[in-house]
Amino acid sequence: MKKFILLTIVGLCSAPWLSSASAQTIKKTPILGAIQENVMISGELIGGKSNHIIVSKAHEHPYSHQIVVSVIDGKFQLALPAGDSEAYMLIPEENFDAGFLRPFVVFVDENVYVTLHPSERYLENTTLGSPLTDEYHRAKADIEQRLSKRSFEVDSLWKLVEAGKVMEEEAAKKDSALGADYLTLQEAYIREHPTLVSYQLIKELLITNEDEHANQIAKQHYPAFAALFPNHPYTATIGNHLNGKFQLEQGKQYISFLAEDLDGNPVLADTLLAPKATLLNFWASWCGPCIHKARTMVPVYEAFKDKGFDIINVAREIRGTESLKALLEREQLPWSTNLVDPNSKYGVWTKYGITNLGGAMVLVDGTGNILAVNPTADEVKELFCGIGNGLN
């Protein structure tokens, strides 16, 4: 159940820190003839030991887009360009470092004041001045309250599983049923409330998990909201994610993209495809599961590297490539093609509909047809052997 209620980032490593002076700004194209004004997120952090607040758009990955805001004498303040209202996540530094991301979501439709606590005291957070923020948290709290008894029962079952008193299958079945009911309630809210809050919920369903039911809900309701909010940034963001998710299937054509080599030169991925098959490894220096899966592909590469097979790393990095270079030096992976999408400059992850789990692997043939998405090493071997008698 928790995977539907909280934003959970799996296998995160601690991120290197920026100084407050290097906090990024969000770019917005000015409207000719209009006065560009700011809206303000300000507030106080109560408790904990954080010197910064990490701010990113909800629920996009805070390791790919982030603003670092200083906390001075318990106070913080961030000015954003006025315009379309969007939701942002606020994460205290200590929780961000620990990988415990229970972000507090705030809609910046006008000036908003936030009383923020460390994530373990999430329920004590409050806001003033943002009706959309109030609506968002009421909607979430109502669904969670309606399912709270069952959620407690499922959590108790998992504890019994850990103690060896209940079979894992029993807990998993009830957990899955609870998650499905959560989605049903969330969809009902979306259907009955055609507001920007519901549009944010659609965005969350699409980009924060791999659940097929959640993706189908987002796909079903997106057209109506796109018509209601044709010029809102969510319309382009969600549309691109949907295109990526439903294009990324076996038998379809891979999505061409630009990225940069380690010297900063733009490279078209089409020009790098191997004659028979290429495994596109979308990863990042901060993504532990991605690194582990890359290691499993070493024997595959060694077996087929001279038979028309290659692996291309495509990293999603922020603040330069030093962490990536350190990773490559440490891992000593035998394939040598390394591309980077710095600060999501080329939108590769969005094009491929990759969620906040951090990465993906896509196996394509020599003409770019998708053979498999997130295959295991054994599956890559089997598929490659079937391509024109690949072992011969």
C-alpha positions as CSV (number, residue, x, y, z in Angstrom):
1,M,0.0,0.0,0.0
2,K,2.8,2.4,0.8
3,K,4.0,2.5,-2.8
4,F,0.7,4.3,-3.7
5,I,0.7,6.7,-0.8
6,L,4.3,7.8,-0.6
7,L,6.9,8.8,-3.2
8,T,9.4,6.1,-2.7
9,I,12.8,6.2,-4.4
10,V,14.4,2.8,-4.5
11,G,18.1,2.2,-3.8
12,L,19.2,5.9,-3.6
13,C,22.7,6.8,-2.6
14,S,23.5,10.1,-0.8
15,A,23.7,13.0,-3.2
16,P,26.7,15.4,-3.3
17,W,25.7,18.8,-2.0
18,L,25.4,22.2,-3.5
19,S,26.2,25.4,-1.6
20,S,23.3,27.7,-1.2
21,A,24.9,30.1,-3.7
22,S,24.6,27.5,-6.4
23,A,20.8,27.0,-6.1
24,Q,19.3,26.7,-9.5
25,T,16.5,28.8,-10.8
26,I,13.6,27.5,-12.9
27,K,13.5,29.0,-16.3
28,K,10.3,30.4,-17.8
29,T,9.8,32.1,-21.1
30,P,8.7,35.7,-20.5
31,I,5.5,36.9,-22.1
32,L,6.0,40.0,-24.3
33,G,4.3,43.0,-22.9
34,A,3.7,41.4,-19.5
35,I,5.3,42.3,-16.2
36,Q,7.2,39.3,-14.8
37,E,6.3,38.9,-11.2
38,N,7.3,36.3,-8.6
39,V,5.4,34.1,-6.3
40,M,7.0,33.1,-3.0
41,I,7.4,29.9,-1.1
42,S,8.4,30.9,2.4
43,G,8.2,29.4,5.8
44,E,10.0,27.9,8.8
45,L,11.6,24.5,9.4
46,I,10.8,23.2,12.9
47,G,13.0,20.6,14.4
48,G,15.7,18.5,12.8
49,K,19.2,19.5,11.7
50,S,18.8,20.5,8.1
51,N,20.6,23.6,6.7
52,H,18.8,23.3,3.4
53,I,15.5,22.4,1.9
54,I,15.5,20.5,-1.4
55,V,12.7,21.7,-3.8
56,S,11.7,20.0,-7.0
57,K,8.7,19.7,-9.1
58,A,6.2,17.1,-7.9
59,H,6.6,14.2,-8.4
60,E,9.6,14.4,-10.7
61,H,12.9,12.9,-9.6
62,P,14.6,15.3,-7.1
63,Y,18.1,14.0,-8.3
64,S,17.5,15.3,-11.8
65,H,15.8,18.6,-11.1
66,Q,16.3,20.4,-7.8
67,I,16.6,23.8,-6.2
68,V,18.6,24.0,-3.0
69,V,17.2,26.6,-0.5
70,S,19.1,27.7,2.6
71,V,17.5,27.6,6.0
72,I,18.7,30.6,8.1
73,D,17.6,30.8,11.7
74,G,14.9,28.3,11.0
75,K,13.5,30.3,8.0
76,F,13.6,29.7,4.3
77,Q,12.4,31.5,1.2
78,L,12.2,30.8,-2.5
79,A,10.9,33.1,-5.3
80,L,9.5,31.4,-8.4
81,P,8.3,33.1,-11.6
82,A,4.6,33.8,-11.6
83,G,2.6,31.9,-14.2
84,D,0.9,28.5,-14.4
85,S,0.4,27.0,-11.0
86,E,2.5,23.8,-10.4
87,A,3.1,21.5,-7.5
88,Y,6.5,21.4,-5.8
89,M,8.0,19.0,-3.3
90,L,9.8,20.2,-0.2
91,I,12.3,17.8,1.4
92,P,14.4,18.6,4.4
93,E,18.1,18.1,3.7
94,E,18.6,15.4,6.4
95,N,15.8,13.3,4.9
96,F,17.1,13.8,1.3
97,D,20.6,12.7,2.4
98,A,19.2,9.6,4.0
99,G,17.0,8.6,1.0
100,F,13.9,8.9,3.2
101,L,11.8,11.0,0.8
102,R,8.4,11.8,2.2
103,P,8.1,15.1,0.4
104,F,5.6,17.8,1.4
105,V,3.7,18.9,-1.7
106,V,2.9,22.6,-2.2
107,F,1.1,24.2,-5.1
108,V,2.6,27.6,-6.0
109,D,-0.5,29.4,-7.3
110,E,0.2,32.4,-5.1
111,N,2.4,33.2,-2.2
112,V,2.4,30.3,0.3
113,Y,3.7,30.0,3.8
114,V,4.8,26.6,4.9
115,T,5.5,25.3,8.4
116,L,7.7,22.3,7.6
117,H,9.0,19.5,9.8
118,P,11.4,16.6,9.2
119,S,9.8,13.9,7.1
120,E,9.1,11.6,10.1
121,R,6.8,14.5,11.4
122,Y,5.2,14.9,8.1
123,L,1.6,15.0,9.4
124,E,2.5,18.2,11.4
125,N,3.2,20.2,8.3
126,T,0.8,23.1,7.5
127,T,0.4,25.8,4.8
128,L,-1.3,29.2,4.5
129,G,-2.3,31.0,1.3
130,S,-2.7,28.1,-1.2
131,P,-6.2,26.7,-1.7
132,L,-4.9,24.1,-4.2
133,T,-2.4,22.9,-1.6
134,D,-5.2,22.5,0.9
135,E,-7.4,20.6,-1.7
136,Y,-4.5,18.3,-2.5
137,H,-3.8,17.3,1.1
138,R,-7.5,16.9,1.9
139,A,-8.0,14.6,-1.1
140,K,-5.0,12.4,-0.1
141,A,-5.9,12.3,3.6
142,D,-9.5,11.4,2.8
143,I,-8.4,8.4,0.7
144,E,-5.9,7.3,3.3
145,Q,-8.4,7.6,6.1
146,R,-11.0,5.5,4.3
147,L,-8.4,2.7,3.9
148,S,-6.5,3.2,7.1
149,K,-7.9,0.1,8.9
150,R,-7.0,-2.2,6.0
151,S,-3.7,-0.5,5.6
152,F,-2.9,-1.3,9.3
153,E,-3.9,-4.9,8.8
154,V,-1.7,-5.2,5.7
155,D,1.3,-3.7,7.6
156,S,0.7,-6.1,10.4
157,L,0.7,-9.0,8.0
158,W,4.0,-8.0,6.6
159,K,5.4,-8.0,10.1
160,L,4.2,-11.5,10.6
161,V,5.8,-12.5,7.3
162,E,9.1,-11.2,8.6
163,A,8.6,-13.2,11.8
164,G,7.9,-16.3,9.8
165,K,4.3,-16.7,11.0
166,V,2.5,-15.9,7.7
167,M,3.2,-16.9,4.1
168,E,4.4,-14.0,1.9
169,E,1.8,-14.9,-0.7
170,E,-1.0,-14.1,1.7
171,A,0.4,-10.6,2.6
172,A,1.2,-9.8,-1.0
173,K,-2.4,-10.7,-2.2
174,K,-4.0,-8.5,0.4
175,D,-1.5,-5.7,-0.3
176,S,-2.3,-5.9,-4.0
177,A,-6.0,-5.7,-3.3
178,L,-5.5,-2.7,-1.1
179,G,-3.4,-1.0,-3.7
180,A,-6.1,-1.6,-6.3
181,D,-8.8,-0.1,-4.0
182,Y,-6.6,2.9,-3.4
183,L,-6.3,3.5,-7.2
184,T,-10.1,3.1,-7.5
185,L,-10.7,5.8,-4.9
186,Q,-8.1,8.0,-6.5
187,E,-9.7,7.6,-9.9
188,A,-13.1,8.4,-8.5
189,Y,-11.7,11.7,-7.1
190,I,-10.1,12.5,-10.5
191,R,-13.4,11.9,-12.3
192,E,-15.5,14.0,-9.9
193,H,-13.0,16.9,-9.5
194,P,-11.8,18.3,-12.8
195,T,-9.2,20.6,-11.1
196,L,-5.5,21.1,-11.3
197,V,-5.1,19.0,-8.2
198,S,-6.6,16.0,-10.1
199,Y,-4.2,16.8,-13.0
200,Q,-1.4,16.5,-10.5
201,L,-2.7,13.2,-9.3
202,I,-2.7,11.9,-12.9
203,K,0.9,13.0,-13.2
204,E,1.8,11.1,-10.1
205,L,0.0,8.0,-11.2
206,L,2.0,8.0,-14.4
207,I,5.6,8.9,-13.3
208,T,6.0,7.5,-9.8
209,N,5.3,3.8,-10.3
210,E,5.3,1.0,-12.9
211,D,1.8,-0.2,-12.0
212,E,-0.1,-1.0,-15.3
213,H,-3.5,-0.1,-13.7
214,A,-2.2,3.3,-12.7
215,N,-0.8,3.9,-16.1
216,Q,-4.1,3.0,-17.7
217,I,-6.0,5.4,-15.4
218,A,-3.6,8.2,-16.4
219,K,-4.0,7.4,-20.1
220,Q,-7.8,7.3,-19.8
221,H,-8.3,10.7,-18.1
222,Y,-5.5,12.6,-19.7
223,P,-7.4,13.8,-22.9
224,A,-10.2,15.5,-20.9
225,F,-7.7,17.3,-18.7
226,A,-5.5,18.3,-21.6
227,A,-8.6,19.9,-23.2
228,L,-9.3,21.7,-19.9
229,F,-5.7,22.9,-19.5
230,P,-4.3,23.0,-23.0
231,N,-1.4,25.4,-22.3
232,H,-0.5,24.2,-18.8
233,P,3.0,22.6,-18.5
234,Y,1.4,19.4,-17.2
235,T,-0.2,18.8,-20.6
236,A,3.1,18.6,-22.4
237,T,4.8,16.7,-19.5
238,I,2.1,14.0,-19.1
239,G,1.7,13.7,-22.9
240,N,5.4,13.1,-23.4
241,H,5.5,10.5,-20.6
242,L,2.4,8.7,-22.1
243,N,4.0,8.6,-25.5
244,G,7.2,7.1,-24.0
245,K,5.4,4.5,-21.9
246,F,3.2,3.2,-24.6
247,Q,5.8,3.4,-27.3
248,L,8.2,1.4,-25.2
249,E,6.9,-2.0,-26.1
250,Q,8.3,-5.1,-27.9
251,G,7.9,-4.8,-31.6
252,K,7.7,-1.0,-31.7
253,Q,10.5,1.3,-33.0
254,Y,12.9,2.7,-30.4
255,I,12.7,6.5,-29.7
256,S,15.6,8.4,-31.3
257,F,17.3,10.8,-29.0
258,L,20.2,13.2,-28.6
259,A,22.6,13.1,-25.6
260,E,26.2,14.2,-25.0
261,D,29.5,12.4,-24.8
262,L,31.7,13.0,-21.8
263,D,33.3,16.0,-23.5
264,G,29.9,17.7,-24.0
265,N,29.5,17.0,-27.7
266,P,25.9,16.2,-28.9
267,V,25.5,12.7,-30.2
268,L,22.6,11.1,-32.1
269,A,22.0,7.6,-30.6
270,D,21.0,6.3,-34.1
271,T,24.6,6.6,-35.2
272,L,25.8,4.2,-32.4
273,L,23.5,1.2,-32.9
274,A,25.4,-2.1,-33.3
275,P,24.7,-4.2,-36.5
276,K,22.7,-6.9,-34.7
277,A,21.6,-5.6,-31.2
278,T,22.2,-2.8,-28.8
279,L,21.3,-2.7,-25.1
280,L,20.5,0.9,-24.1
281,N,21.4,1.2,-20.4
282,F,19.6,4.2,-18.9
283,W,21.2,4.7,-15.6
284,A,22.8,7.3,-13.2
285,S,25.7,7.6,-10.8
286,W,23.2,7.9,-7.9
287,C,21.1,4.9,-8.9
288,G,22.2,1.8,-7.0
289,P,19.8,-0.7,-8.7
290,C,20.9,0.6,-12.1
291,I,24.6,0.0,-11.2
292,H,23.9,-3.5,-10.0
293,K,22.0,-4.4,-13.2
294,A,24.8,-3.0,-15.4
295,R,27.2,-5.4,-13.7
296,T,25.0,-8.4,-14.6
297,M,25.5,-7.5,-18.3
298,V,29.3,-7.9,-18.3
299,P,29.3,-11.6,-19.2
300,V,26.7,-10.9,-22.0
301,Y,28.9,-8.2,-23.5
302,E,32.0,-10.3,-23.3
303,A,30.2,-13.2,-25.1
304,F,28.7,-11.2,-27.9
305,K,30.9,-8.0,-28.4
306,D,32.5,-9.4,-31.5
307,K,29.2,-10.7,-33.0
308,G,27.4,-7.4,-33.6
309,F,26.3,-6.6,-30.1
310,D,27.1,-3.5,-28.0
311,I,25.9,-1.7,-24.8
312,I,25.4,2.1,-24.6
313,N,25.3,3.8,-21.2
314,V,23.0,6.9,-21.1
315,A,23.4,8.6,-17.7
316,R,21.0,11.1,-16.1
317,E,23.3,13.4,-14.2
318,I,23.1,16.8,-12.4
319,R,26.0,19.1,-11.5
320,G,28.4,17.8,-14.2
321,T,29.9,14.5,-14.9
322,E,32.5,14.1,-12.1
323,S,30.3,11.5,-10.2
324,L,29.7,9.6,-13.4
325,K,33.4,9.5,-14.3
326,A,34.2,8.3,-10.8
327,L,31.6,5.6,-11.2
328,L,33.1,4.5,-14.5
329,E,36.6,4.4,-13.1
330,R,35.4,2.3,-10.2
331,E,33.2,-0.2,-12.1
332,Q,35.6,-0.7,-15.1
333,L,32.7,-1.9,-17.3
334,P,34.1,-3.4,-20.5
335,W,31.9,-1.4,-23.0
336,S,33.1,2.1,-23.7
337,T,30.2,4.2,-25.1
338,N,29.0,6.6,-22.5
339,L,26.4,9.3,-23.1
340,V,24.9,11.9,-20.6
341,D,21.7,13.7,-20.5
342,P,22.9,16.6,-18.2
343,N,20.2,18.1,-16.1
344,S,17.6,16.4,-18.3
345,K,18.6,18.8,-21.1
346,Y,17.5,16.5,-23.9
347,G,14.5,15.0,-22.0
348,V,15.6,11.4,-22.7
349,W,13.9,9.9,-19.6
350,T,10.6,11.6,-20.4
351,K,10.8,10.4,-24.0
352,Y,11.2,6.9,-22.7
353,G,8.5,7.2,-20.0
354,I,11.1,6.2,-17.4
355,T,9.7,6.6,-13.9
356,N,11.3,7.7,-10.6
357,L,12.7,4.2,-10.1
358,G,15.7,5.8,-11.8
359,G,16.6,3.9,-14.9
360,A,15.8,1.2,-17.5
361,M,17.3,-1.1,-20.1
362,V,16.0,-1.4,-23.6
363,L,17.3,-4.0,-26.1
364,V,16.9,-3.0,-29.8
365,D,18.0,-4.7,-33.0
366,G,20.2,-3.2,-35.7
367,T,17.3,-1.2,-37.2
368,G,16.0,0.1,-33.8
369,N,13.1,-2.3,-33.3
370,I,12.5,-2.9,-29.6
371,L,13.2,-6.5,-28.6
372,A,12.8,-6.2,-24.9
373,V,12.3,-3.7,-22.0
374,N,14.2,-4.3,-18.8
375,P,15.4,-7.8,-19.8
376,T,17.6,-9.9,-17.5
377,A,21.0,-11.0,-18.7
378,D,19.7,-14.4,-19.6
379,E,16.9,-12.9,-21.6
380,V,19.4,-10.8,-23.5
381,K,21.5,-13.9,-24.3
382,E,18.4,-15.8,-25.5
383,L,17.1,-12.9,-27.7
384,F,20.5,-12.2,-29.2
385,C,21.0,-15.9,-30.1
386,G,17.7,-15.7,-31.9
387,I,18.8,-12.8,-34.1
388,G,20.2,-14.3,-37.3
389,N,21.8,-17.1,-35.4
390,G,23.7,-14.7,-33.3
391,L,26.2,-17.2,-32.0
392,N,27.5,-18.2,-35.4
